[in-house]
């Protein structure tokens, strides 16, 4: 079990909103969120404290992330905070500690990690130091691992840890010395890359984990490419140069988003990465050569008797007359058919688009920006009226007219309440419309008395309508919840589209053609010249089903011959095992002649 500590600094001008939401208000990204110490107000106070200084510091909050390969106890977490406090000179009681639990894509990684938020401005008014923070993090990790009896991890700053602990903690220093001499592990992706992927709605954790799992037991470049292609990924040249001058091979999505280096994601050493880089270069040059080949016009071709695998020229009849065109090889013909089939089973839904719930929720939120401003204004007016009414009732007496005044204010409040309810209903209907769950709302907001009563009832009972008047965090959670329902509904329809009979038939035919190509090209098949020519001619003619039937006949014939040979071998073995006296009176079994021999 190892410990990892990372940190970021939150700028004063950015405010507390983003970091508070990230740590406390994103249940859609975490299975569980628990506050161990502190609260959101303590984090907000850190920004207020920073702004009150004469010279406002650039950063207001230090944010640490504490993770481990196995679950840590609360006592171990608090001991870790004490270590950080001692190294960075802050009061551990000022720290806000929050536990997040989520599925982690990696080997031996705990599904729990801890966020530790501490004000940058310390109790003495000075700003917390940030010097050599990476080395300090590794020093704390090595010390904690030693104290807890955990295993150690190789880091970039173990040499610094060795010198820093040489006198105070010789045992940790010796461990750091050994780790400093070990090679650094390849990171699958950086924290920056993770955030970029998150903004692009790419699940980089899942994709890198699947890529590694799919390619663990293979070394062939073609096989690796094929496995990655099944995940919608491919290998391409990156932008960073290696020591030998070649560009680092990276793994990217079909849209060109680079997940990381081949070595980091697939956990390959330098020699293996070099081999992949060379294979990629050869593959790229090979593709370029094919692209550079220019077709020759049909009249310039000297007629010859072609072999089955040669490119030939045949006239093609069009309505406008005869025109010479280049015909394709059998393999090109089949590849063209496979491309057509790919277009069928990969065809997007004619109306629906696959989209994440987060993206849908964001679009829905943007559609009600103006209504949110209006809602905040109405709520403010309502609060003022409520204060005015309470003040009138408080000072009511027989000598003033406060009773009638309070009743008049009550009427205004009721009118304001109806406006809020109508606007809430409009906002809820607009969100449902943007999520594709209903038609557009009534833009003029004109309702009958019956509809108005229904709206007032729904305002109290309908969850989505009700959350429109709540704080931003609660409102956004409600929108996300509905967005999830919409996303699941659309994804089910898209999945049904993908499994339509036409697509399933295309996938089936694609597999037949793929196996046919491999069957013809496989030298171990020992096809006769006649068999190979027939398969090629059928393929070139587009008679895929006939070629498949012929391939099946060949396989069945081989299977039958194999069964006969096995039977003959068993008879010979039985004959050899019989006593010599019995063999003399029993004729030796004759080999039967099978068809095609």
Secondary structure as the mmCIF struct_conf table of DSSP 4:
data_model
#
loop_
_struct_conf.conf_type_id
_struct_conf.id
_struct_conf.beg_label_comp_id
_struct_conf.beg_label_asym_id
_struct_conf.beg_label_seq_id
_struct_conf.end_label_comp_id
_struct_conf.end_label_asym_id
_struct_conf.end_label_seq_id
STRN STRN1 UNK A 3 UNK A 11
HELX_RH_3T_P HELX_RH_3T_P1 UNK A 12 UNK A 14
BEND BEND1 UNK A 16 UNK A 16
HELX_RH_AL_P HELX_RH_AL_P1 UNK A 17 UNK A 24
BEND BEND2 UNK A 25 UNK A 25
TURN_TY1_P TURN_TY1_P1 UNK A 27 UNK A 29
BEND BEND3 UNK A 31 UNK A 31
STRN STRN2 UNK A 32 UNK A 37
HELX_RH_AL_P HELX_RH_AL_P2 UNK A 40 UNK A 52
BEND BEND4 UNK A 53 UNK A 55
BEND BEND5 UNK A 58 UNK A 58
STRN STRN3 UNK A 59 UNK A 68
BEND BEND6 UNK A 69 UNK A 70
HELX_LH_PP_P HELX_LH_PP_P1 UNK A 71 UNK A 73
HELX_RH_AL_P HELX_RH_AL_P3 UNK A 74 UNK A 88
TURN_TY1_P TURN_TY1_P2 UNK A 89 UNK A 89
HELX_RH_3T_P HELX_RH_3T_P2 UNK A 92 UNK A 94
STRN STRN4 UNK A 96 UNK A 101
BEND BEND7 UNK A 106 UNK A 106
TURN_TY1_P TURN_TY1_P3 UNK A 107 UNK A 108
BEND BEND8 UNK A 111 UNK A 111
STRN STRN5 UNK A 112 UNK A 119
BEND BEND9 UNK A 120 UNK A 120
STRN STRN6 UNK A 121 UNK A 121
TURN_TY1_P TURN_TY1_P4 UNK A 123 UNK A 124
BEND BEND10 UNK A 125 UNK A 125
HELX_LH_PP_P HELX_LH_PP_P2 UNK A 126 UNK A 126
STRN STRN7 UNK A 127 UNK A 127
HELX_LH_PP_P HELX_LH_PP_P3 UNK A 128 UNK A 129
TURN_TY1_P TURN_TY1_P5 UNK A 131 UNK A 132
HELX_RH_AL_P HELX_RH_AL_P4 UNK A 133 UNK A 148
TURN_TY1_P TURN_TY1_P6 UNK A 149 UNK A 149
TURN_TY1_P TURN_TY1_P7 UNK A 156 UNK A 157
HELX_RH_AL_P HELX_RH_AL_P5 UNK A 158 UNK A 164
TURN_TY1_P TURN_TY1_P8 UNK A 165 UNK A 168
HELX_RH_AL_P HELX_RH_AL_P6 UNK A 170 UNK A 180
TURN_TY1_P TURN_TY1_P9 UNK A 181 UNK A 181
BEND BEND11 UNK A 182 UNK A 182
HELX_LH_PP_P HELX_LH_PP_P4 UNK A 183 UNK A 187
BEND BEND12 UNK A 188 UNK A 188
HELX_RH_AL_P HELX_RH_AL_P7 UNK A 191 UNK A 199
TURN_TY1_P TURN_TY1_P10 UNK A 200 UNK A 201
HELX_RH_AL_P HELX_RH_AL_P8 UNK A 204 UNK A 214
TURN_TY1_P TURN_TY1_P11 UNK A 215 UNK A 217
HELX_RH_AL_P HELX_RH_AL_P9 UNK A 221 UNK A 229
TURN_TY1_P TURN_TY1_P12 UNK A 230 UNK A 232
STRN STRN8 UNK A 233 UNK A 241
TURN_TY1_P TURN_TY1_P13 UNK A 243 UNK A 244
BEND BEND13 UNK A 245 UNK A 245
HELX_LH_PP_P HELX_LH_PP_P5 UNK A 246 UNK A 246
STRN STRN9 UNK A 247 UNK A 253
TURN_TY1_P TURN_TY1_P14 UNK A 254 UNK A 255
STRN STRN10 UNK A 258 UNK A 261
HELX_RH_AL_P HELX_RH_AL_P10 UNK A 262 UNK A 266
TURN_TY1_P TURN_TY1_P15 UNK A 267 UNK A 267
HELX_RH_AL_P HELX_RH_AL_P11 UNK A 270 UNK A 292
HELX_LH_PP_P HELX_LH_PP_P6 UNK A 293 UNK A 297
HELX_RH_3T_P HELX_RH_3T_P3 UNK A 298 UNK A 300
BEND BEND14 UNK A 301 UNK A 301
HELX_LH_PP_P HELX_LH_PP_P7 UNK A 302 UNK A 303
TURN_TY1_P TURN_TY1_P16 UNK A 308 UNK A 309
BEND BEND15 UNK A 310 UNK A 310
STRN STRN11 UNK A 313 UNK A 318
TURN_TY1_P TURN_TY1_P17 UNK A 319 UNK A 320
STRN STRN12 UNK A 321 UNK A 326
HELX_RH_AL_P HELX_RH_AL_P12 UNK A 330 UNK A 345
TURN_TY1_P TURN_TY1_P18 UNK A 346 UNK A 346
HELX_LH_PP_P HELX_LH_PP_P8 UNK A 347 UNK A 349
BEND BEND16 UNK A 350 UNK A 351
HELX_RH_AL_P HELX_RH_AL_P13 UNK A 357 UNK A 366
TURN_TY1_P TURN_TY1_P19 UNK A 367 UNK A 368
HELX_RH_AL_P HELX_RH_AL_P14 UNK A 369 UNK A 394
TURN_TY1_P TURN_TY1_P20 UNK A 395 UNK A 395
TURN_TY1_P TURN_TY1_P21 UNK A 398 UNK A 399
BEND BEND17 UNK A 400 UNK A 400
HELX_RH_AL_P HELX_RH_AL_P15 UNK A 402 UNK A 434
TURN_TY1_P TURN_TY1_P22 UNK A 435 UNK A 436
BEND BEND18 UNK A 437 UNK A 438
TURN_TY1_P TURN_TY1_P23 UNK A 443 UNK A 444
HELX_RH_AL_P HELX_RH_AL_P16 UNK A 449 UNK A 461
HELX_RH_AL_P HELX_RH_AL_P17 UNK A 463 UNK A 467
TURN_TY1_P TURN_TY1_P24 UNK A 468 UNK A 469
BEND BEND19 UNK A 470 UNK A 470
HELX_RH_AL_P HELX_RH_AL_P18 UNK A 472 UNK A 498
TURN_TY1_P TURN_TY1_P25 UNK A 499 UNK A 499
BEND BEND20 UNK A 500 UNK A 500
HELX_RH_AL_P HELX_RH_AL_P19 UNK A 501 UNK A 521
HELX_RH_3T_P HELX_RH_3T_P4 UNK A 523 UNK A 525
HELX_RH_AL_P HELX_RH_AL_P20 UNK A 529 UNK A 540
TURN_TY1_P TURN_TY1_P26 UNK A 541 UNK A 542
HELX_RH_AL_P HELX_RH_AL_P21 UNK A 544 UNK A 577
BEND BEND21 UNK A 578 UNK A 578
HELX_RH_AL_P HELX_RH_AL_P22 UNK A 580 UNK A 584
TURN_TY1_P TURN_TY1_P27 UNK A 585 UNK A 585
BEND BEND22 UNK A 586 UNK A 586
HELX_LH_PP_P HELX_LH_PP_P9 UNK A 587 UNK A 594
TURN_TY1_P TURN_TY1_P28 UNK A 595 UNK A 596
#
